[in-house]
Amino acid sequence: MPTETSYIRDLVLPLLDADLPPIVQLGHPALRRAAIPFDGQLSYTELHVFITLMRRVMHAAPGVGLAAPQLGIPLSIAVLEDSFEADPDLTDVRERRPLPFFTAINPHYTPVGTDTATFFEGCLSFSGYQGVVPRHRAVNLQYTDAEGLSRSRTFEGWQARIAQHETDHLNGVVYVDKVLTRSLCSNAEYLRRWASPTVDEARQALGF
């Protein structure tokens, strides 16, 4: 019987020589299983090559986060980075601030306060669609970084949304599990009709 380590290595090592492996889409079983905690299944060098690959895939998509299960790898690793320029009206209302690149290994989050924020979001594994998701406005994220150090950071606004979205992936949860279903729309319809700072117009028109 193969060990957990050999199973993970057999999945990861072939990817390390790939240019841009595909992002798996909704329906792939890796998106619906809790990821295996990272516990040294890869060497230090292999882990960093894998993280670099994940970052390249995230940039190429393009996206602001990517979890290992989105490459079909059931490991509790995510990369996060938001350096996109956006309309100031959007950034102010959505509290969207630049998020420097970091790796979160075995992360979990807890809410900070009771405030929530409700906005459209999308997912690289449900390509072509967006939907409105209520999320905690602020969370504390506890994780191990790429150097093996324990971290505890508080994120607010859009950064908190990214942290929740990617950590959910590692627990087999996709944003469609939390979406207000009547808000789901194609990217084209979102850009045409609902790309305003708030969801008020969409809420009234779509009835969610």
Secondary structure by P-SEA (a helix, b strand, c coil): cccaaaaaaaaccccccccccccccccccccccccccccccccaaaaaaaaaaaaaaaaaacccccccccccccccbbbbbbcccccaaaaaaaccccccbbbbcbbbbbbcccbbbbbbbbbcccccbbbbbbcccbbbbbbbcccbbbbbbbbcaaaaaaaaaaaaaaacccccccccccccccaaaaaaccccccaaaaaaaacc
